[in-house]
Amino acid sequence: MSNIRINFNNHTIEITKSFEKAASRFGSDSYKELNAVRKEFPGFEVVTKTVAKKARKVNTFKGMDYNFMESYIAKHDNEAEDILNKFLDLKKKETFFEVKQWFIKTYPVFKNCKTRADWILAA
């Protein structure tokens, strides 16, 4: 009976989508179970509850790769050689995630970007 919930506040019998499909077959165990609950709560309405899907987290830094970071450093920094050497050193020793975090920390303009278009325009 975990597929059926009685909501006394809204006077509803809440069922899952899969249970609704199973209960739609006449004579099935689910059909009998739902009818028993409906007889017990005659004034309650049967409602199918759907679970809201989680929104996918959008990767706003998609496309930001080593080439992008290297060209950005070369074009936009007065101390490009020092920072570029540090970048190349990190690239050899650290993971891409750590290098990307260092890049965003070094160039905070990218931290405030909400979409890919924003960080392309910032470049």
trRosetta pair geometry for C-beta under 8 A, 3 or more apart (Angstrom, degrees):
i j d omega theta_ij theta_ji phi_ij phi_ji
1 4 5.3 -57 -168 45 76 103
1 33 6.8 -159 -97 -171 82 130
3 15 5.9 32 148 -152 87 77
3 16 4.9 -90 -151 19 87 109
3 18 7.2 -103 -130 79 129 89
3 19 3.6 142 166 -72 135 142
3 30 7.6 -29 81 -132 150 108
4 13 6.4 -17 -162 -178 100 94
4 14 7.1 142 -159 78 47 54
4 15 5.5 -15 -100 -96 70 81
4 19 6.9 -164 -56 164 74 163
4 33 7.1 -157 -20 140 143 111
4 34 7.1 -180 -89 -99 135 70
4 37 5.7 -131 176 -71 154 168
5 13 7.6 157 79 -164 45 47
5 14 4.4 -16 62 62 96 107
5 15 7.9 -175 23 -72 68 37
5 49 7.7 6 37 -7 120 146
6 12 8.0 170 -156 91 44 47
6 13 6.0 -22 -105 -110 65 67
6 14 7.6 -166 -79 20 16 81
6 37 7.4 -151 -75 -165 104 116
6 41 6.5 163 -132 -46 119 161
6 44 7.2 -46 -143 -140 87 166
7 10 4.7 3 123 43 122 99
7 11 7.3 -53 96 11 80 12
7 12 4.6 3 56 59 114 87
7 13 7.6 -163 21 -81 79 19
7 14 5.6 62 -19 -20 114 114
7 47 8.0 -30 27 42 132 128
8 11 7.1 24 -161 -78 33 49
11 43 6.3 -49 -171 118 123 94
11 44 5.1 -147 172 -112 69 72
11 45 6.7 67 117 12 83 84
12 44 5.8 147 -120 -172 15 94
12 45 5.1 -36 -114 68 78 82
12 46 7.3 128 -167 -110 77 13
12 47 4.6 -5 -173 5 131 124
13 34 7.8 123 140 -151 142 81
13 37 5.7 127 -140 134 141 124
13 38 6.8 -94 -2 -84 166 68
13 41 6.2 151 -63 78 112 136
13 44 5.0 96 -29 129 90 126
13 45 7.1 -158 22 93 77 33
13 46 4.8 -29 69 -103 106 64
13 47 6.9 151 71 21 49 71
14 47 5.3 -29 -103 74 65 95
14 48 7.8 116 -158 -125 61 13
14 49 4.8 32 -172 -30 109 121
15 19 4.6 -121 -180 89 103 125
15 20 5.4 128 112 -62 121 82
15 23 7.0 -36 -177 5 159 148
15 34 6.9 1 -85 -109 149 115
15 46 6.4 1 2 -169 117 95
15 47 7.4 158 23 80 71 43
15 48 5.8 -41 74 -106 83 61
15 49 7.1 167 69 13 29 84
16 19 4.5 93 55 8 83 104
16 20 6.9 -139 95 -10 43 85
16 48 7.3 38 166 -155 12 77
16 49 6.4 -45 -98 62 48 89
17 20 5.6 -50 -150 30 31 116
17 21 6.7 32 152 -19 63 102
17 48 5.8 76 -88 -177 61 117
17 49 7.9 -110 -36 76 74 49
17 50 6.1 50 -50 -99 119 78
18 21 5.7 -51 -153 33 35 112
18 22 6.5 31 150 -15 66 106
19 22 5.6 -56 -147 41 36 110
19 23 5.9 31 156 -18 70 111
19 30 5.9 -171 -161 -153 73 129
19 34 7.7 142 156 -69 105 116
20 23 5.9 -58 -140 41 27 108
20 24 6.5 38 154 -34 61 103
20 48 4.9 -4 -58 -105 150 121
21 24 5.8 -49 -154 18 29 116
22 25 6.5 -53 -174 19 40 108
22 28 6.0 -138 168 125 77 151
22 29 8.0 -27 157 66 117 77
22 30 3.8 88 120 10 105 165
22 31 7.8 -133 132 -38 68 70
23 28 6.8 -143 -114 73 31 118
23 30 4.1 -110 -75 133 68 104
23 31 5.0 137 -157 -82 60 52
23 33 7.4 -99 -103 61 107 91
23 34 4.5 54 -144 -14 139 146
24 31 7.5 -130 15 -86 6 100
25 28 4.2 63 87 -24 105 129
25 30 7.4 72 48 57 93 108
25 31 6.1 -117 80 -42 58 124
26 31 6.0 125 -133 -138 26 168
27 31 6.1 33 31 63 16 146
27 32 7.5 19 -162 -47 29 98
28 31 4.5 103 53 1 75 104
28 32 7.2 -143 94 -3 42 85
29 32 5.8 -56 -150 38 33 110
29 33 6.2 35 152 -22 66 108
30 33 5.5 -53 -144 36 32 113
30 34 6.3 31 157 -18 66 106
31 34 6.1 -57 -149 37 26 108
31 35 6.4 25 154 -16 62 109
32 35 5.8 -56 -148 38 30 111
32 36 6.4 34 153 -23 64 105
33 36 5.8 -54 -151 32 30 112
33 37 6.7 26 153 -15 63 105
34 37 5.8 -56 -150 37 34 109
34 38 6.3 34 152 -20 67 107
34 46 7.3 45 -168 -120 113 140
35 38 5.5 -53 -144 37 33 113
35 39 6.4 36 155 -21 65 103
36 39 5.9 -53 -151 33 30 111
36 40 6.6 28 151 -18 62 108
37 40 5.6 -57 -150 37 34 112
37 41 6.4 -15 164 25 69 104
38 41 6.7 -78 -137 63 26 73
38 42 6.9 65 163 -102 64 49
38 44 7.5 -139 -128 68 58 96
38 46 6.9 -33 -91 -57 109 117
39 42 6.8 7 -149 -71 29 86
41 44 4.0 6 140 9 115 129
58 115 7.8 -14 123 -118 139 70
59 62 4.4 91 104 -49 110 98
60 113 6.3 169 155 115 128 93
60 114 6.4 -119 -122 164 148 28
60 115 5.8 -120 -134 -124 101 20
60 116 5.9 -162 -163 -58 55 61
60 118 7.7 -11 -173 47 117 112
60 119 7.0 119 152 -11 93 125
61 64 4.4 -55 -178 23 86 131
61 100 6.7 98 155 -169 153 133
61 104 7.9 -64 -98 -72 143 126
61 110 7.6 61 -104 174 105 120
61 116 7.6 164 -94 -101 14 79
61 119 6.9 34 -109 12 64 169
62 116 6.0 -48 56 -90 85 129
63 68 7.1 86 139 -46 72 154
63 116 6.2 70 32 -149 128 125
64 68 5.3 -113 -145 77 52 147
64 69 6.9 71 176 -52 87 90
64 100 6.7 100 113 -131 119 112
64 103 7.9 179 164 100 124 148
64 110 7.8 89 -116 -154 153 142
64 119 6.8 -35 -72 128 123 149
65 68 5.3 103 49 9 60 101
65 69 7.2 -122 105 -2 33 92
66 69 5.8 -59 -148 39 32 109
66 70 6.0 30 158 -20 68 110
66 91 6.2 80 -131 -128 123 129
66 96 7.6 -92 -55 -124 95 98
66 99 7.4 6 -99 123 86 150
67 70 5.9 -57 -144 38 27 110
67 71 6.3 21 161 -12 64 109
68 71 6.2 -63 -148 41 26 104
68 72 6.1 27 156 -21 64 111
68 123 7.4 -73 -171 -109 99 151
69 72 5.7 -57 -147 36 28 112
69 73 6.4 28 157 -19 65 105
69 87 6.6 -175 135 -157 114 135
69 99 7.3 149 85 146 176 107
69 100 7.6 -129 -70 -105 142 61
69 103 5.0 -74 -132 -117 125 149
70 73 5.9 -54 -149 34 29 109
70 74 6.4 26 154 -17 63 109
70 84 7.0 72 -146 -137 75 95
70 87 6.6 165 -97 127 71 144
70 88 8.0 63 -110 -71 110 83
71 74 5.6 -55 -146 39 33 113
71 75 6.1 22 160 -12 67 113
72 75 6.1 -65 -144 42 26 102
72 76 5.7 -21 176 17 66 122
72 107 7.2 -38 139 -51 130 172
72 123 5.6 -87 -105 -134 109 100
73 76 6.9 -78 -125 50 16 85
73 77 5.4 -20 -165 9 60 130
73 80 5.9 131 148 -143 77 81
73 83 5.4 -149 -160 111 119 113
73 84 5.1 152 124 -83 131 80
73 87 5.8 -124 -37 -26 170 157
74 77 7.6 -25 -72 36 7 93
74 80 5.4 80 -126 -165 39 134
74 84 6.3 56 -74 -88 75 134
75 80 8.0 117 8 -108 17 136
76 80 8.0 128 62 -90 40 105
76 107 7.8 62 99 -116 137 132
76 123 7.8 -121 -39 -153 142 57
77 80 4.5 137 80 -80 95 68
77 83 5.3 -48 137 41 164 146
77 84 7.9 177 65 -40 134 87
79 82 4.7 -30 163 39 103 115
79 83 5.6 98 105 -16 90 102
80 83 6.1 -69 -142 48 28 101
80 84 5.4 29 162 -24 69 116
81 84 5.7 -56 -137 39 23 111
81 85 6.3 26 160 -20 61 105
82 85 5.9 -57 -152 33 26 110
82 86 6.6 24 151 -15 62 106
83 86 5.5 -52 -149 37 36 113
83 87 6.2 42 149 -24 66 104
83 106 7.0 132 -150 -174 123 146
84 87 5.4 -49 -146 34 33 116
84 88 6.4 32 154 -17 65 103
85 88 5.8 -53 -146 37 31 109
85 89 6.3 33 152 -20 64 107
86 89 5.6 -55 -148 37 31 114
86 90 6.3 31 154 -18 66 106
87 90 5.8 -56 -148 38 29 109
87 91 6.2 35 152 -27 63 107
87 99 7.3 82 -156 -158 72 106
87 102 7.9 175 -109 108 69 126
87 103 7.4 59 -119 -86 108 94
88 91 5.4 -48 -146 30 32 119
88 92 6.9 33 154 -20 61 101
89 92 6.0 -56 -158 31 31 109
89 93 6.5 3 156 1 65 115
90 93 6.1 -74 -142 50 31 96
90 94 4.9 -21 -176 22 76 122
90 98 7.2 -140 -178 115 108 99
90 99 5.1 141 130 -108 114 89
90 102 5.9 -90 -161 47 165 164
91 94 7.3 -45 -88 51 14 83
91 99 5.7 59 -90 -111 61 148
94 98 4.0 -105 173 85 124 130
94 99 5.4 152 91 -52 116 81
94 102 7.6 91 80 -13 164 134
95 98 4.9 94 55 8 77 101
95 99 7.1 -143 96 -4 40 88
96 99 5.6 -57 -147 39 34 111
96 100 6.1 35 154 -21 68 106
97 100 5.8 -56 -149 36 28 111
97 101 6.4 29 153 -19 64 105
98 101 5.6 -50 -146 35 33 113
98 102 6.5 36 152 -19 64 103
99 102 5.7 -52 -151 36 33 112
99 103 6.3 36 150 -22 65 105
100 103 5.5 -52 -148 34 33 115
100 104 6.4 29 155 -16 66 104
101 104 5.9 -54 -146 38 31 107
101 105 6.2 30 154 -18 64 108
102 105 5.7 -59 -147 40 30 111
102 106 6.1 28 155 -19 66 109
103 106 5.7 -57 -145 38 27 109
103 107 6.2 -20 168 27 66 105
103 110 7.4 5 127 42 90 154
104 107 6.7 -73 -132 65 25 74
104 108 7.3 65 166 -106 61 41
104 110 5.0 -107 -124 86 79 118
104 111 5.5 110 176 -70 101 81
105 108 7.2 6 -156 -75 27 77
105 111 8.0 67 -87 -64 38 123
107 110 5.5 56 106 1 98 107
108 111 4.8 -34 -160 13 66 123
108 112 7.3 54 153 -14 78 95
109 112 6.7 -63 -166 34 36 103
109 113 7.4 48 141 -37 63 102
109 122 4.8 164 140 -167 117 131
110 113 5.4 -40 -156 9 48 122
110 119 5.2 46 -131 -124 87 111
110 122 6.2 176 -82 95 63 155
112 118 7.8 -117 108 157 70 137
113 118 3.7 169 -148 108 91 118
113 119 4.1 88 163 -60 172 82
113 122 6.0 -97 -73 -13 126 140
114 118 5.7 86 41 -4 61 155
115 118 4.9 110 57 -3 70 100
115 119 7.8 -151 96 2 44 81
116 119 6.2 -60 -154 40 37 100
116 120 6.3 37 150 -20 69 107
117 120 5.7 -56 -146 37 33 112
117 121 6.3 32 155 -17 66 107
118 121 5.9 -60 -151 39 28 109
118 122 6.3 31 151 -23 64 107
119 122 5.2 -45 -143 34 40 117
119 123 6.6 48 154 -28 63 96
120 123 5.8 -49 -157 25 34 113
